[in-house]
């Protein structure tokens, strides 16, 4: 049973809750937190600053221990002579979290089905959310507006714990919205896409080719997984089969072990556009002066569609295609990478030829 604590609001029966001004208990004993910033004190109760310190330490421990924090957003509350808003100072790297206040917004597109029931209750929102580049982070939209900017998002650090930033519900009372979040914490994250197990993996080559011989088919199928950690491992595995040895990289995703190669990966529901955070990360990297690394960008586009339904679609918009060509970035979808790998497995091309293509082509590679 999930041990849950609600901070800043009354909670349903059998769920612990605490007010901001009360001395905080041992938060590490809980499995999940719901933090209601809409009730954050506007004065300076004696215990508040100490509680923020406790919450800051707890947030880092929750990240380390693969736990979740659900945060209801509110306006930034600044303390004189401090740059970081006090109500957001408990977040790891709080200076990287940017909230662009809006007078009113209503456009909304859901990106994470797990939060569908809660986001239905958000008819109006008042902020766009952004996260500046930070080592080993991901900032994935839960919902976006018509400008494709996040209005709700999940911060994940080191592929471990998560902080979910959510706007206030506007179509139900506050008590009911807390109940929805309580129910949400008790639900398991959705399992991977049901069609993943049906992806056919060809018979691997013979032992003399020095290939991965103790790899389960599922590890290759994870090239299309919604789990980023599994997806990244599959990219690394296939590149290794093509002769490109890589290691995890702090700034991007993977770095060549014996060559000047960096690999960036991303997943999205449709095509790659300039607003994608991974694109911004690559752009900053390739525009550095005196850079000589080769960048390979692998995107799991149309991630919810079975791979046999992805053909014939536009996978990268035209401005980004030109950008990749101008900066000699090799861009390919997971489907194209999979098809390239299958050609090698079928002896249609050699691993050396596949590796040469990835390291020397620029722009979109379609296979």
Beta strands, then each sheet from edge to edge (+ up, - down):
strand 1: 4-7
strand 2: 16-18
strand 3: 32-36
strand 4: 68-72
strand 5: 97-105
strand 6: 109-110
strand 7: 125-131
strand 8: 137-144
strand 9: 150-157
strand 10: 162-166
strand 11: 246-248
strand 12: 254-256
strand 13: 261-267
strand 14: 294-300
strand 15: 330-333
strand 16: 363-364
sheet 1: 2+ 1+ 3+ 4+ 10+ 9- 8+ 6-
sheet 2: 5+ 7-
sheet 3: 11+ 12- 13+ 14+ 15+ 16+
end
